[in-house]
């Protein structure tokens, strides 16, 4: 796809969305439901929305946040766009806005060899922390493939019934052959267990002794993605997605492998759509003795025989809590975006064992025989050695969906309508690139005539109240990053984008309400993309590629002394501008 033309977004859907596609809003978001009619969990969620100013009418009148693309947390934002606008396919149904649903696609339970909690524990905590969707992703293993995939399903179905306002997907954490881990999940349905079980049995790197970095194992990973695409095509499941987890942690996800996953299904139903912009395990950086004293994300590794030799040593650490591939302006993520192909970022908890929790595994049981650990019990003391947060407690992935349904969340992720944040740094984000009476939002492509004047408009809803650490975060700065779309690379192991750089920074001079930022791209005569990040301003450093590229980016996290609450960022997926 030369120079970004024909920008694919994976919107081909060979299945219908089923009866859930038109599901009503969750009760906490529906202002016609009185407070006294809500359950305690729903009341908690409504109070979160209300404190952030995201309930009912939404934000300030006239703001884009209240018009087309809505605000986070599921606020009602379905008014028609302004007259004269033309909504691209990637911006949802014509004349309708998005419901921004917060979620977490990387969560472990007692069905993981290193997990502890019940499914309902994780779902209840996620709902309490304001999440709308969750993916249960227990580790791929021989025991999980043999027993766990099937045994966890009744627990997931029970959680769906008990928490009707929370979408609970079944997935697994795939040991990607020749590489790291990845979230794989499917649309709920009668075949969800059968498809996941066959996928894990036939294509999991651990189950198939295919972990080493060999061409045959790399090919097995691509075959696994093709298998999932085929299951969708055959209507075994309505949809399936893969997101690569903690991609730089061990250096084993080479650039050509990432490109291989992205391109695995060709022009068909795209399965691999992105990677974790920020890993879980964020509490691991809390300094001892009141914390684990490790590295954020447990990114404390060194190169091994299976690592890609081209990665620098600093890639094995997080930067402001984000993976090096995402945090480096002009780095690997930008090199993927410069090809003009979709590749999105997410954030999640990777929740296994929660910091300052009092639960321990129940006595007895045999994981290899049972496929699970006994239910957790009270352990009698607070555990300060664990490095995870509950789902939604710290990391959130916000998806612009065209309704409250499983299909809508998966469609929004595939389309790239996603922004992520740590510590509830902001409450809502609306991004619009406009020109020639047309506009596009996150993950979208604005097609204009060459020479059209193009403007980026960003509306930010600032933090509406205290986060789960007990303080209200303050957004200090927002950066606009821009790069040229130069088409497919000749070297599939390229991990730099020479034209990407910070083109504008905005100091935020207020602590509450909303902020509107505008950036003039000028008269665009070549394909480009823009993306955003923001910071609380507590820590920063010149970017890895120099001050001319990134004068004040995230700083490398110090192993053993990286309090995640003192270094908060948000990142948004890109918007392309494609003149012709």
C-alpha positions as CSV (number, residue, x, y, z in Angstrom):
1,X,0.0,0.0,0.0
2,X,2.2,2.8,-1.3
3,X,2.3,6.0,0.6
4,X,-0.7,5.2,2.7
5,X,-3.4,5.2,0.0
6,X,-6.2,2.8,0.5
7,X,-5.6,2.9,4.2
8,X,-7.0,-0.3,5.7
9,X,-8.9,-0.3,8.9
10,X,-10.2,-3.8,9.0
11,X,-13.8,-2.9,8.8
12,X,-14.9,-5.9,6.8
13,X,-17.4,-7.8,9.0
14,X,-18.5,-11.2,7.5
15,X,-20.8,-11.6,10.5
16,X,-23.8,-9.8,11.9
17,X,-23.5,-8.4,15.4
18,X,-26.4,-10.5,16.8
19,X,-29.1,-9.4,19.2
20,X,-26.6,-7.7,21.6
21,X,-25.7,-5.1,19.1
22,X,-28.5,-2.8,20.1
23,X,-28.1,-3.4,23.8
24,X,-29.3,-0.6,26.1
25,X,-27.0,1.6,28.1
26,X,-25.8,0.2,31.4
27,X,-28.1,1.4,34.2
28,X,-25.4,3.6,35.8
29,X,-25.2,5.6,32.6
30,X,-28.9,5.9,32.0
31,X,-30.1,9.0,33.7
32,X,-33.7,7.8,33.4
33,X,-32.9,5.2,36.1
34,X,-33.0,6.9,39.6
35,X,-30.1,6.6,42.0
36,X,-32.2,4.6,44.5
37,X,-32.9,1.9,41.8
38,X,-29.2,1.2,41.3
39,X,-27.2,-1.6,43.0
40,X,-24.3,-0.5,45.2
41,X,-21.9,-1.3,42.4
42,X,-23.9,0.7,39.9
43,X,-24.2,3.6,42.3
44,X,-20.4,3.6,42.7
45,X,-20.0,3.8,38.9
46,X,-22.5,6.6,38.6
47,X,-20.7,8.6,41.3
48,X,-17.5,8.2,39.3
49,X,-19.2,9.6,36.2
50,X,-20.9,12.4,38.1
51,X,-17.7,13.5,39.8
52,X,-16.0,13.7,36.4
53,X,-18.8,15.6,34.9
54,X,-19.5,12.8,32.4
55,X,-23.1,11.9,33.3
56,X,-26.1,12.8,31.3
57,X,-25.6,16.0,29.2
58,X,-21.9,15.6,29.3
59,X,-19.5,18.5,29.2
60,X,-19.6,22.1,28.2
61,X,-22.2,23.0,25.5
62,X,-20.6,23.4,22.1
63,X,-17.7,21.1,22.8
64,X,-17.0,18.4,20.4
65,X,-17.0,16.2,23.5
66,X,-20.8,16.7,23.7
67,X,-21.4,16.3,20.0
68,X,-19.9,13.4,18.0
69,X,-17.3,11.3,19.7
70,X,-18.5,11.5,23.2
71,X,-16.5,11.2,26.4
72,X,-15.1,8.4,28.4
73,X,-17.0,6.3,30.9
74,X,-20.0,5.8,28.7
75,X,-21.6,9.3,28.9
76,X,-24.6,9.9,26.6
77,X,-23.1,11.6,23.6
78,X,-25.3,10.7,20.6
79,X,-26.2,14.0,19.1
80,X,-25.7,14.3,15.3
81,X,-22.5,16.0,14.0
82,X,-22.5,19.6,13.0
83,X,-24.2,20.3,9.6
84,X,-21.9,19.9,6.7
85,X,-19.6,17.3,8.2
86,X,-19.0,14.0,6.4
87,X,-18.3,11.1,8.7
88,X,-15.7,8.6,7.3
89,X,-16.3,4.9,7.7
90,X,-13.8,4.7,10.5
91,X,-15.8,7.3,12.5
92,X,-18.8,5.1,13.0
93,X,-22.3,5.2,11.8
94,X,-23.3,8.4,10.0
95,X,-24.9,11.0,12.3
96,X,-24.1,9.1,15.5
97,X,-21.5,9.5,18.1
98,X,-19.5,7.0,20.2
99,X,-19.9,5.6,23.6
100,X,-16.5,5.6,25.2
101,X,-16.1,2.4,27.2
102,X,-13.2,1.8,29.5
103,X,-11.7,-1.7,29.8
104,X,-8.8,-4.1,30.4
105,X,-7.8,-6.9,28.0
106,X,-5.2,-8.6,30.2
107,X,-6.4,-10.2,33.4
108,X,-5.5,-13.5,35.2
109,X,-7.4,-15.7,37.6
110,X,-7.0,-18.9,39.6
111,X,-6.9,-20.7,36.3
112,X,-3.4,-19.3,35.6
113,X,-0.4,-21.1,37.1
114,X,0.7,-17.8,38.8
115,X,-2.8,-16.5,39.5
116,X,-5.0,-16.5,42.6
117,X,-8.4,-14.7,42.2
118,X,-11.7,-16.0,41.1
119,X,-13.2,-14.6,37.8
120,X,-15.9,-12.9,39.8
121,X,-13.3,-11.2,42.0
122,X,-11.6,-9.6,39.0
123,X,-14.9,-8.6,37.3
124,X,-16.3,-7.1,40.5
125,X,-13.1,-5.1,41.1
126,X,-13.1,-3.9,37.5
127,X,-16.7,-2.8,37.7
128,X,-16.0,-1.0,41.0
129,X,-13.2,0.8,39.3
130,X,-15.4,2.0,36.5
131,X,-14.6,-0.5,33.7
132,X,-17.2,-1.5,31.2
133,X,-15.4,-4.4,29.5
134,X,-12.9,-7.0,30.6
135,X,-11.0,-9.9,29.0
136,X,-10.1,-13.0,31.1
137,X,-6.7,-14.1,29.8
138,X,-5.3,-17.0,31.7
139,X,-1.9,-18.3,30.6
140,X,-1.6,-20.7,27.8
141,X,-0.2,-24.0,29.1
142,X,-0.6,-27.7,28.8
143,X,-2.9,-27.7,31.8
144,X,-4.9,-24.7,30.5
145,X,-5.3,-26.2,27.0
146,X,-6.3,-29.6,28.5
147,X,-8.6,-28.4,31.3
148,X,-8.6,-24.7,32.0
149,X,-10.3,-23.3,28.9
150,X,-13.3,-25.3,29.5
151,X,-13.4,-25.1,33.3
152,X,-13.2,-21.3,33.4
153,X,-16.1,-20.8,31.0
154,X,-18.9,-21.4,33.5
155,X,-17.3,-18.9,35.8
156,X,-17.1,-16.3,33.1
157,X,-20.8,-17.0,32.2
158,X,-21.7,-16.6,35.8
159,X,-19.9,-13.3,36.0
160,X,-21.7,-12.1,32.9
161,X,-25.0,-12.8,34.6
162,X,-24.0,-11.3,37.9
163,X,-22.6,-8.1,36.4
164,X,-24.9,-7.3,33.5
165,X,-23.4,-3.8,33.1
166,X,-19.9,-5.3,32.4
167,X,-18.9,-7.1,29.2
168,X,-16.8,-10.1,30.1
169,X,-14.9,-11.7,27.2
170,X,-13.2,-15.1,27.4
171,X,-9.7,-15.1,26.0
172,X,-6.3,-16.5,26.9
173,X,-2.7,-15.2,27.1
174,X,-1.0,-16.8,24.1
175,X,2.6,-17.9,24.3
176,X,3.3,-16.6,20.8
177,X,5.6,-19.1,19.0
178,X,9.2,-17.6,18.8
179,X,8.0,-14.5,20.7
180,X,6.4,-13.0,23.8
181,X,2.8,-13.2,25.0
182,X,-0.3,-11.9,23.4
183,X,-4.0,-11.5,24.4
184,X,-6.3,-13.6,22.2
185,X,-10.1,-13.2,22.7
186,X,-13.3,-14.0,20.8
187,X,-16.8,-12.8,20.7
188,X,-19.0,-14.8,23.2
189,X,-21.0,-17.6,21.6
190,X,-21.6,-21.3,21.6
191,X,-18.2,-22.0,20.1
192,X,-16.0,-19.7,22.1
193,X,-14.5,-22.6,24.2
194,X,-14.0,-24.9,21.3
195,X,-12.2,-22.3,19.1
196,X,-9.9,-21.1,22.0
197,X,-9.2,-24.7,23.0
198,X,-8.2,-25.7,19.4
199,X,-6.2,-22.6,19.0
200,X,-4.2,-23.1,22.2
201,X,-3.7,-26.8,21.5
202,X,-2.4,-26.3,18.0
203,X,-0.6,-22.9,18.1
204,X,0.5,-22.1,21.6
205,X,4.3,-21.9,21.8
206,X,4.6,-23.5,25.2
207,X,2.2,-26.3,24.5
208,X,4.0,-27.0,21.2
209,X,7.6,-26.5,22.4
210,X,7.9,-23.7,19.9
211,X,9.3,-20.8,22.0
212,X,12.7,-20.5,20.4
213,X,13.3,-17.8,17.7
214,X,13.3,-19.9,14.6
215,X,11.7,-19.4,11.2
216,X,9.5,-22.4,11.7
217,X,8.2,-21.1,15.0
218,X,7.6,-17.7,13.5
219,X,5.6,-19.3,10.8
220,X,3.5,-21.2,13.4
221,X,2.5,-17.9,15.0
222,X,1.3,-16.5,11.6
223,X,-0.6,-19.8,11.0
224,X,-2.3,-19.4,14.4
225,X,-3.6,-15.9,13.4
226,X,-4.8,-17.3,10.0
227,X,-6.6,-20.1,11.9
228,X,-8.5,-17.4,14.0
229,X,-9.4,-15.5,10.8
230,X,-10.7,-18.7,9.3
231,X,-12.9,-19.3,12.3
232,X,-14.5,-15.9,11.8
233,X,-14.9,-16.5,8.1
234,X,-16.6,-19.8,8.8
235,X,-18.8,-18.1,11.4
236,X,-17.6,-20.4,14.2
237,X,-17.1,-17.2,16.2
238,X,-18.4,-13.7,15.4
239,X,-15.0,-12.1,15.9
240,X,-11.5,-12.6,17.2
241,X,-8.6,-10.3,18.1
242,X,-5.0,-10.5,19.1
243,X,-3.0,-7.8,21.0
244,X,0.7,-8.4,21.7
245,X,1.5,-8.0,25.4
246,X,4.6,-6.3,27.0
247,X,6.4,-6.4,23.6
248,X,9.8,-5.0,24.6
249,X,10.1,-6.7,28.0
250,X,12.4,-9.5,26.9
251,X,13.4,-8.2,23.5
252,X,12.0,-11.3,21.7
253,X,9.4,-9.5,19.6
254,X,11.4,-8.5,16.6
255,X,10.2,-5.8,14.2
256,X,9.7,-8.3,11.4
257,X,7.6,-10.6,13.6
258,X,5.3,-7.7,14.6
259,X,4.9,-6.8,11.0
260,X,4.3,-10.5,10.2
261,X,1.4,-10.7,12.8
262,X,-0.1,-7.4,11.5
263,X,0.0,-8.6,7.9
264,X,-0.9,-12.3,8.6
265,X,-4.4,-12.3,7.3
266,X,-3.8,-10.0,4.3
267,X,-6.8,-8.2,3.0
268,X,-9.1,-10.5,5.1
269,X,-10.4,-10.1,8.6
270,X,-7.5,-8.6,10.5
271,X,-6.8,-10.4,13.8
272,X,-3.6,-8.9,15.2
273,X,-4.3,-5.2,15.6
274,X,-1.8,-3.8,18.1
275,X,0.3,-4.1,21.3
276,X,0.4,-2.9,24.8
277,X,1.6,0.7,24.8
278,X,2.0,0.3,28.5
279,X,2.4,-3.0,30.3
280,X,0.7,-4.1,33.5
281,X,2.5,-4.8,36.8
282,X,2.8,-1.0,37.3
283,X,3.0,-1.3,41.1
284,X,6.2,-3.3,40.8
285,X,8.1,0.0,40.7
286,X,7.0,1.1,44.2
287,X,10.2,1.4,46.3
288,X,10.9,-1.0,49.2
289,X,10.1,-1.4,52.0
290,X,6.5,-0.3,51.2
291,X,6.6,-1.8,47.7
292,X,8.2,-4.6,45.7
293,X,11.2,-2.5,44.8
294,X,11.3,-3.9,41.2
295,X,10.8,-2.3,37.8
296,X,7.5,-0.9,36.5
297,X,6.0,-3.6,34.3
298,X,8.6,-6.0,35.7
299,X,10.8,-4.7,32.9
300,X,14.1,-5.7,34.5
301,X,15.4,-8.0,31.9
302,X,18.5,-8.3,29.7
303,X,19.0,-9.7,26.2
304,X,19.0,-13.5,25.7
305,X,19.8,-15.8,22.9
306,X,16.2,-15.4,21.5
307,X,16.3,-11.5,21.7
308,X,16.4,-9.3,18.6
309,X,20.1,-8.2,18.5
310,X,19.2,-4.7,17.2
311,X,17.4,-3.5,20.2
312,X,19.4,-1.2,22.6
313,X,19.7,-2.1,26.3
314,X,17.4,0.8,27.3
315,X,14.5,-0.9,25.4
316,X,14.3,-3.5,28.2
317,X,13.0,-0.8,30.6
318,X,9.8,1.2,30.7
319,X,9.7,5.0,30.1
320,X,7.1,6.8,32.1
321,X,5.5,3.5,32.6
322,X,5.2,2.9,28.8
323,X,6.9,0.3,26.7
324,X,10.0,1.6,24.8
325,X,8.4,0.8,21.5
326,X,5.6,3.3,22.2
327,X,7.4,5.8,24.3
328,X,10.2,6.6,21.8
329,X,9.1,9.3,19.4
330,X,10.4,8.2,16.0
331,X,10.8,4.6,17.3
332,X,9.2,1.3,16.5
333,X,5.6,2.3,16.8
334,X,6.1,5.3,14.7
335,X,7.9,3.2,12.1
336,X,4.8,1.0,11.9
337,X,2.5,4.0,11.6
338,X,4.7,5.6,8.9
339,X,3.8,2.6,6.7
340,X,0.2,3.8,6.7
341,X,-1.1,0.6,8.2
342,X,-3.1,0.3,11.4
343,X,-1.3,-0.8,14.6
344,X,-2.8,0.4,17.8
345,X,-1.8,0.7,21.5
346,X,-3.6,-0.3,24.6
347,X,-2.9,-0.4,28.4
348,X,-4.0,-2.9,31.1
349,X,-3.4,-4.3,34.5
350,X,-2.0,-7.8,33.8
351,X,-3.5,-8.5,37.2
352,X,-2.2,-11.6,38.9
353,X,-1.4,-10.7,42.5
354,X,-2.5,-7.3,43.8
355,X,-0.3,-4.9,45.8
356,X,-1.4,-4.5,49.4
357,X,-4.0,-7.3,49.2
358,X,-4.7,-9.7,52.1
359,X,-5.9,-12.7,50.1
360,X,-3.8,-15.9,49.6
361,X,-4.4,-19.1,47.7
362,X,-6.7,-21.5,49.4
363,X,-5.1,-24.7,50.9
364,X,-4.9,-28.0,49.0
365,X,-5.5,-28.6,45.4
366,X,-3.3,-29.6,42.5
367,X,-3.1,-27.1,39.7
368,X,-1.8,-29.5,37.1
369,X,-4.5,-32.0,37.9
370,X,-7.3,-29.5,38.5
371,X,-6.4,-26.7,36.0
372,X,-7.0,-24.2,38.8
373,X,-6.1,-23.2,42.3
374,X,-8.5,-23.4,45.2
375,X,-10.5,-20.2,45.9
376,X,-8.5,-17.5,47.7
377,X,-8.8,-17.0,51.5
378,X,-7.9,-14.3,54.0
379,X,-4.1,-14.5,54.7
380,X,-4.0,-12.4,57.8
381,X,-1.5,-9.7,56.6
382,X,-1.1,-7.1,53.9
383,X,1.2,-8.2,51.1
384,X,3.5,-5.3,50.0
385,X,5.7,-7.5,47.7
386,X,3.2,-7.9,44.8
387,X,3.3,-5.6,41.8
388,X,-0.2,-5.6,40.3
389,X,-3.2,-3.3,40.5
390,X,-6.8,-4.4,40.2
391,X,-8.4,-3.9,36.7
392,X,-9.1,-0.2,36.3
393,X,-7.4,0.8,39.5
394,X,-4.5,2.4,37.5
395,X,-4.5,1.6,33.8
396,X,-7.4,2.1,31.5
397,X,-8.0,1.5,27.7
398,X,-10.9,3.7,26.4
399,X,-12.7,2.4,23.3
400,X,-15.0,4.4,21.1
401,X,-17.9,2.0,20.5
402,X,-21.1,2.5,18.6
403,X,-23.2,0.8,21.3
404,X,-22.9,-1.2,24.5
405,X,-22.1,-4.7,23.1
406,X,-19.3,-7.1,22.7
407,X,-19.3,-6.6,18.9
408,X,-19.1,-2.8,19.3
409,X,-16.1,-3.0,21.7
410,X,-14.3,-5.3,19.3
411,X,-15.1,-3.1,16.3
412,X,-13.8,0.0,18.2
413,X,-10.6,-1.7,19.0
414,X,-10.0,-2.9,15.5
415,X,-10.8,0.6,14.2
416,X,-8.2,2.1,16.5
417,X,-10.7,4.3,18.3
418,X,-8.6,4.0,21.5
419,X,-6.8,6.1,24.0
420,X,-5.1,5.0,27.2
421,X,-4.2,6.6,30.5
422,X,-2.6,5.9,33.9
423,X,-3.9,7.0,37.2
424,X,-7.0,8.7,35.8
425,X,-4.8,11.6,34.6
426,X,-7.7,12.8,32.4
427,X,-11.4,12.0,32.3
428,X,-12.2,12.3,28.6
429,X,-10.5,12.9,25.2
430,X,-11.9,13.9,21.9
431,X,-9.7,14.2,18.8
432,X,-10.8,15.4,15.4
433,X,-8.8,16.1,12.3
434,X,-10.8,18.2,9.9
435,X,-10.5,19.7,6.4
436,X,-12.5,20.1,3.3
437,X,-15.8,19.7,5.2
438,X,-14.8,16.3,6.4
439,X,-13.3,15.0,9.6
440,X,-11.7,11.8,11.1
441,X,-11.1,10.7,14.7
442,X,-8.7,8.3,16.4
443,X,-7.8,5.4,14.1
444,X,-9.3,7.1,11.1
445,X,-8.0,8.5,7.9
446,X,-9.0,11.9,6.5
447,X,-9.1,11.9,2.7
448,X,-8.7,15.4,1.3
449,X,-7.6,17.1,-1.9
450,X,-3.9,18.0,-2.0
451,X,-3.4,21.4,-0.6
452,X,-6.4,21.4,1.7
453,X,-5.9,23.2,5.0
454,X,-6.2,20.7,7.8
455,X,-6.8,21.4,11.6
456,X,-6.4,19.1,14.6
457,X,-8.9,19.9,17.4
458,X,-8.4,18.3,20.8
459,X,-10.9,18.5,23.7
460,X,-9.6,17.2,27.0
461,X,-11.8,16.6,30.0
462,X,-9.5,17.1,33.0
463,X,-9.5,14.9,36.0
464,X,-12.9,15.2,37.7
465,X,-11.9,13.9,41.2
466,X,-9.6,11.8,43.2
467,X,-8.1,8.6,41.6
468,X,-7.6,5.4,43.5
469,X,-4.5,6.7,45.2
470,X,-6.6,9.5,46.8
471,X,-5.5,12.6,44.9
472,X,-6.8,14.4,41.8
473,X,-4.2,14.3,39.0
474,X,-3.2,17.5,37.2
475,X,-2.4,17.5,33.5
476,X,0.6,19.7,32.8
477,X,1.2,19.4,29.1
478,X,-0.1,17.8,25.9
479,X,2.2,17.0,22.9
480,X,1.3,16.7,19.3
481,X,3.5,14.2,17.4
482,X,3.5,14.1,13.6
483,X,5.2,11.9,11.0
484,X,5.2,11.4,7.3
485,X,3.6,8.3,5.7
486,X,6.3,6.8,3.6
487,X,4.8,3.4,2.7
488,X,6.0,-0.1,3.4
489,X,9.6,-0.5,4.5
490,X,12.3,-2.3,2.5
491,X,13.8,-3.6,5.8
492,X,11.1,-5.4,7.8
493,X,13.3,-5.1,10.9
494,X,13.3,-1.3,10.7
495,X,12.3,0.4,14.0
496,X,12.8,4.1,13.4
497,X,10.8,6.7,11.6
498,X,13.1,9.6,10.7
499,X,10.3,12.2,10.1
500,X,8.4,11.7,13.3
501,X,8.8,14.4,15.9
502,X,7.0,16.5,18.5
503,X,5.6,19.4,16.5
504,X,3.7,21.3,19.2
505,X,3.4,21.3,23.0
506,X,0.6,22.9,25.0
507,X,1.0,23.9,28.7
508,X,-2.3,23.3,30.5
509,X,-3.0,26.2,32.8
510,X,-6.1,24.9,34.6
511,X,-6.9,22.0,36.9
512,X,-10.6,21.3,36.3
513,X,-13.2,21.4,33.5
514,X,-12.3,21.1,29.8
515,X,-9.5,22.3,27.6
516,X,-9.6,22.8,23.8
517,X,-6.4,22.7,21.9
518,X,-6.0,23.4,18.2
519,X,-3.1,22.7,15.9
520,X,-2.9,23.9,12.3
521,X,-1.3,21.3,10.0
522,X,-1.3,23.8,7.2
523,X,-2.1,23.0,3.6
524,X,-1.3,19.3,3.5
525,X,0.4,18.1,0.3
526,X,1.7,14.6,1.5
527,X,0.4,11.8,3.6
528,X,1.0,12.3,7.3
529,X,-0.3,11.1,10.7
530,X,-0.7,12.8,14.0
531,X,-0.9,11.4,17.5
532,X,-1.1,12.7,21.1
533,X,0.3,12.2,24.5
534,X,0.0,14.1,27.8
535,X,1.8,14.2,31.1
536,X,1.5,15.4,34.7
537,X,4.9,16.9,34.2
538,X,6.5,15.3,37.2
539,X,9.3,13.4,35.3
540,X,10.8,14.0,31.9
541,X,13.9,13.8,29.7
542,X,15.1,14.5,26.2
543,X,13.9,11.7,24.0
544,X,16.1,8.8,22.8
545,X,16.5,10.3,19.3
546,X,17.4,13.8,20.6
547,X,15.9,17.1,21.5
548,X,15.0,18.0,17.9
549,X,12.7,15.0,17.8
550,X,11.4,15.0,21.4
551,X,12.6,17.7,23.7
552,X,10.7,16.6,26.8
553,X,9.6,13.0,26.7
554,X,9.2,10.4,29.4
555,X,12.2,9.5,31.4
556,X,13.5,5.9,31.7
557,X,12.1,4.3,34.9
558,X,14.5,3.6,37.7
559,X,14.5,-0.1,38.8
560,X,13.5,-0.2,42.4
561,X,12.4,3.4,42.7
562,X,9.6,4.2,40.2
563,X,6.4,5.2,42.0
564,X,3.7,4.9,39.3
565,X,1.4,7.5,40.9
566,X,4.1,10.2,40.5
567,X,4.6,9.8,36.8
568,X,1.3,9.8,34.9
569,X,0.8,9.9,31.1
570,X,-2.0,9.4,28.5
571,X,-1.4,8.4,24.9
572,X,-3.8,8.3,21.9
573,X,-3.8,6.4,18.7
574,X,-3.1,8.2,15.5
575,X,-5.2,9.9,12.8
576,X,-4.0,9.9,9.2
577,X,-4.3,12.6,6.6
578,X,-4.2,11.3,3.1
579,X,-4.3,14.0,0.3
580,X,-4.8,13.0,-3.3
